[in-house]
C-alpha cells in the first residue's frame, strides 16, 4: 500500500511540473506567423478558424502567465499548421480565472488561419 502511495505521489508531482511548461509547437508549426492585422486577401486563402488554449482550474495556478500565453499561441500555430496554414490572424486572446484561484488559470486565443503566398 505504501508503494502505491509513493507511486501516486511521484506521478502527481510529475504531472504538476509538466503542467507548468508552455505547450510546444509541433515540427514545422514554428514557422506559422501570428499577426494582428488581416492578411492581404489577394495573396492569402482562408482555410479555417483555430483555437489555442493553455491552463485549466487545476494547472492554471501553478503555470506562469507567460507560459499560459506562450502555450496558447503555440497551440494556435499547431492547429493552423494542421490545416496547411502559414499565417494566423489573432482575433482575440483572453485570460480567465477559475473561482477561488490565485490569478489567471487559462489563456485562450481565437483566430483565422490563412495560407499565404509570400
Phi, psi and omega in degrees: 000318180297323179295322178294320179295317178298317179297316179297318180297317179295317179297315180297318179297316180296316179296321179295316179296319181291334178291337182286337184277148176290146174300145181265158173277146174285157181306127181099329183290340179296343179274353178287125183268134175261129183230159179248012173231145179303134177290161178297118183293339178283336181254351188231141178248127177291130180242347177157169176268147181228151177229136176231137185213149171215139176101158176201184184298334183270315186266342187301320182290340181255006178249132181295153177302321179301314180290329175297315181291313180298318179298317179296317179295319178295323178292325173302315178299314181300314182294320178295318180299321178299331179273357181086013181275158176233000178220139173237123172274108183280115182273328184201146175221113186241144172252138178232158180239132174282151179303128178082005182280168180270356182171211180295131179245345182208142170235131180231134177244144179233136180203176176247130183264137182229148170255112186248147173264122182261000000 
